[in-house]
Amino acid sequence: MAQTKKKSSDEVENVGVSASTDLDESTRVDTPTLVLKNAERAKEIFKTYPSREVIYFTSDGYAFFEKSDAKNHGNSLEKKEIETIKKDK
């Protein structure tokens, strides 16, 4: 699981990300908020781990580098959706 360090806003490099989600009907209302929140976190994670190209977020906000780890963690959650965020090149 990826961990991020707290940094001031002037230390955050502009790292591009693209997100795709596979969310069910019950989460679609909050999808823009969820995607924006995870996209911001992903920028920090990509800055900390520049060799990583993809991050997977579970519905409870945990971030993983491996999709299988995200799926395994998601199995214990009510909402099992995985959001994939890829670093733009």
Order of alpha helices (4+ residues) and beta strands (2+ residues): beta-alpha-beta-beta-alpha-beta
